[in-house]
């Protein structure tokens, strides 16, 4: 507060001004407020009562707190000292929890299963669900959730993440015996507006392979291994393994299924991998060849994804006359290759680093007229 005489800033509980010495009356001294969320105390008759927020409920269209109290304290100090203990017991006795409380508990238990960037995506999506944060989880219906998603101005991918995040939190609450159903299961998020990565055709891939351009073997390897670019350029020689006649690479990013997957190396690119393993002076399997301004080699380092995209892949596509393809198209090219190969769908999902083949089928694989005709010709 400010001193009423000299107007300088002084502590709220000051008895006199430390600058001009003015004595302050009791009604001029502003009592210090307790931090939000820590409860408060009040006098009731001859005793003091402590209270903290137990949960929130919607009443008459407004979100109102429901308090947990403990009275009978002879002094204000005794009531204040009891507040921490009252905070500890408030939510323990009350289930179901608030949506935001279940989210925080789920986040703590789930964070170790996925990458930090994935958890950041969940956190961002959860912010868009803010109208439901302080609703009790058993009072959130599919209609409520659908309404929030429909009113959101977020893009389609964000709405998908909102549905996924809510579903994970509801599943956590089901496992904790707070609710018996998952309202997110029937939510509709609209048609996709995400970018579609057109895969490289077999003719284009053959053209790249035959070009002999610097790093062209990297593009070919990307198309035959199916890793995300960030995974691909992080691989070290120690990630390569051999079990009898089977050669494979382990590791990845994003999901638990991606981090632990082993991708077997197709015979077609085994010579590329063996050539990469023989390169000395680097631990990386697909490094960048650093050069000075005169174009002379000066060493090897980890290949930055952005550098590969801007200064390797794009110029290579322009030189070869290949239009409309991105680095990520290589992963879609791989998805189409495994689609045409015989094998169990679970194994194919494992190669892509997906927990379900539905993700592989919906977002990575394309269907051509030739493939459709091959089916209908059999009818």
N, C-alpha and C positions, 0 to 999 in steps of 0.2 A: 504494500500500500504506500501512499504518499503522505508525507507529513503535512497536516493542514496549515502549518505556518510557513515552512521553507519550501514545501512541495517536493522535497527530495524523496527518493525511493528508500523505504526502511522496512525491516522485517514485519510481517503481519502481526506478530505477537509482541511487538515492542511496547514497553511501558513509557518510554520517553524517546524523543528523537535524538539519534546519536550525532546529529550535525548541529542543530540549534538548541537542543536541550529541552524543548517543549514537552511538558508532561501531557500524556494522553489519557483521556478518560476511558473508562471501560467500554462505552458504546462507540468510541472512536477506534478501538482495536479490533481488527478483523480476525476472527478465529480461523485457524488453519484448517483447510478441508482435507479429509482423508482421500487417498487416491481412488479413482474409479475402480469398482469391482472388488473392493476390500470390505464392504459393508459399512454400517454406521451404528450409532447408539442413540437412544433417546430416553428421557425420564418419563416414568409412568407411575404416578402417585409418589410414594416415598422411595421407590427403587428404580434401578436403571435396567433397560432392556437392550440386548445386542441383536442385530438382524443382518442377514446376508441374503442375496438373491438365490433362490433354489432353482427356479427355471422361469421361462416366459410362456405366457399363453395369450392367444388372441381373444379379446373381449370387446364387443361392440365395434369391431373393425380396427382396433388398436392393439399393439403389442404391449402387454402389461406384465410387470414382474410379479412372481409369486414368492413371498418371503418366507424364510425359515428363521424363527426367533428363539431366544432364550432369555428369560427375565429373572427378576429376583436379586439382581446385584445391588449391593449396598452403596457402591460408588461408581462414578463414571469410568474411572481408571480400570476397575475390575471388569466392567462390561467390555471396554476396549481390548483388554488383554485376552478376553475369551473369543474374540472375533476369529483369529486364525483357526482355532479348534472347531468353531462352528462352520467355517469354510470347508474344512476337511470332510465333515459329515454330511454336508448339504446335498451334494450330488450322489453320494454313495447310496443313500436311501431312496433316490428317485430314479426310476427307469419307466419308460424309455427316455433316452437322452435327447438333447437338442441336436438338430442336424449338424451344426457346426462342431459340436462336441464329438459326435461320432466320426466326423471327418478328421478331426485332429488325432483321435485314437487310431483310426484306420491308417492315417499317414505315418504315424510312428511305427506301426507294425509292418507296413508295406514298403517303406523306403529302401530297405536293403535288397529288395527283389529286382528293382529296376534302376536305371541310370538316373543321375541327378537331373538331367535335361527332361526326362520323362516325367519325373515328379514335379518339375517346374510347369510342365504342360498341364498336369492335373490341377495344380494350384491356380493357374491362370483360368482354367475352365470353371473351377469352383467359385471364383469371384463373380462370375456371371450368374451364379445361382443365389446371389445375395438376398433376394426376397424371401428365400426359404431358410436362411441360416439359423434364425432363432425360432423356428417352428419345431415342435416335438416331432421326432422322426416317424412316430406311429400316426401322426395327424397329417402327413404329407401324402396326398393321393396322386395317381397318375395324371389326373386332370390338373392338379396344382403344378406339377412338374412340366407338363405339356404347355401350360399357359405361360410359364416363365420362359421356356425355350422359344415358343412362338413369338413372344413380344421382344425377344432379344434381337438386337441389330447385328449380332456377330455373324461371321461367315459360316458356311456349311461345316467346315472342318472343326471350328470351335464348338458348334452345336453338337457335333458328333462327340467331341471330348466332354462336353457337359453331360451328355447321356451316359457315356462310359464312366465318368467320375462318379456321378450319382449312383449308378448301378453298383460300383465297387463299394461305396459307402453303405448302401442298402444291404448288400450281401454281408458286409461286416456286422451290421445290426441284426440280420437274420441269424448269423452264427452266434451272436451274443444273446439270443432269445428275447430281443426287444420287439421284433416284428416277425410276421410270418410270410410276407410277400415282398416282391421287388417291383415297385411302381415304375421303374425305369425300363422294364422289359418290353413294354408295348409303345414306347415313345417314338414318334415320327419326327425326323429332323430335316425332311425335305430332300430334294434332288441334289446330287453332288455338283459343286462348282469348283472342285479342285482341279489342278492342272493334270492333264494326262500326258505321260511320257511315252512317246511313240518309240517302240523298240527298233533297233537296227535290223534290217533285213539280212538274210543270209548272203545276198549279193553284196550289200554294203560291207558286211563283216569280212567277206573274202577280199574285197577291195582294200580294206584297211590292212589286213594281214599280208597281202602281197606288196603293199607300198614300200615296206622297208624303212618308213619314216621313223625318226627317233621317237621312242615311247609308244610306237604302234603295237608292240608286244604287250604293253600295259593294258591298252584298250581291249585287246583280244582276251587277255587273262581275266579282265573284269567281266567280260561277257560269258566266260566259261566257269567262273567261280560264283558269281551272283552276289558278292558282298556290296554293302554300301561303300561309297568312296572313302568315307572317314575310317571305316574298318580296314579297307584294302590297303591304304597307305600307312596304317599303323602296324601292319604285320611285320614281325621280325623273323629272322631265320629260325629262331628257336620255336616258332609257332608251326613250323613244318615238321611232320612226323611220317614215319614209314612203318607199316605193320605187315610184314611179308611182302606181298605184291601190291598192297594197298597204300597209296600215298594220300595224305590229307593235311588240311590246315585247321587249326583250332582257334577259337576266340571270336570276338565280335563286340558289339555295343547294343545299346537301347534296352531290350527286354532280357529276362533271364534265359529265355529260349535262345536268344541270339548270342548272349555272352558265352554260353557253354557249348555251342554247336561245333561239330566237326564236319567240315565240308571235304568230301573226297575230290581228288584232282582228276579231271578227265584225261585220258591218255593223250588226247590231241594237244594239250598245252603242257604236258609233263616236260618236254624239252625246254620250254620257256622257264619253268620253275627251276629246273636243274641249272640252267644258265644263270639265273638270278642268285642261286645259292653259291655259285662259284665266284661271284664278285666279292672282292676283298675290300677292306677299309670301311665297311658299314655293317651295322647289325640289322638294317632294314631290308626286307625282301624286295620292295619296290621303291628305291630311294630317288631323290632328285640328283641329277648330275650338275653340280654347281659350276658356273663358268664366270670368268672375269669379263670386263668390257670388250676385250678383244676376242671373246669367244673361246678362250683356252680353258680347259678343265682345271679346276682348283680344288675339287673334293666332292664328297657325297654327304647328303643330309636327308632328313625326313622330307618327303614330298608334301607341300601344303596343298590342301584340296582346292583352294581358290586359285592358286598358281596353275595347277594342272588344268582346271576348267578354263581359265582365261588365256593362258599362254601356251598350252599344249593342245587340248582337245578342240577348241574352237578353230584355231589356225589349221589344224589337221583336217577338220571337216571341210573348211573352206577350200583347202588345197585339193581335196579329193572330190569336191563337188557334191558333198552329202549335206542335205538341207533339213533343218528342223529337228535335229537330234541333240540331246544333252548328255552329259556324263552319266546321269542317273538312268538314262535309257538302257545302259548296259545291264543293269539289274533286271529290267523288264525283258530284255533280250534273253537273259538266263531263265527267267520264269517261263517264257514261251518254249525254250528248249526242253525244260524238264516236263512241260505239259505234253509234249509229243513223245516223250520217252515212257515206256511202261514202268509201273512201279506203284507202290502203296502211297496213297495221298498223305498219310501221316509222315512218311519218310520224305516226301517232297516238301512238306511244310517245314520239316526239320532242317532241310538244306537251305531254305530261305530264311530260317531264323524266326519263323512264325509258330505260334502255339496252335493255330488252326489253319487248315488248308483253305478255309473259306476266305481268309484275308488274302492269301496268294491268288486265289481265283478271281476275287472281286476287284482287286486294286492293281494287280501286276500282269495278269495274262490277258491277251487279246484274242479275238476270234476273227478269222478271215473267211471270205466267201469260199475259198478253196476247201477249207476245213469243214465248213457247213455243207458244201456240196458232197464231200466225201461221206457224210452221214446220210444225207437225203438220197444219194444214189443207191443206197442199200435198201431203201424202203420198197 
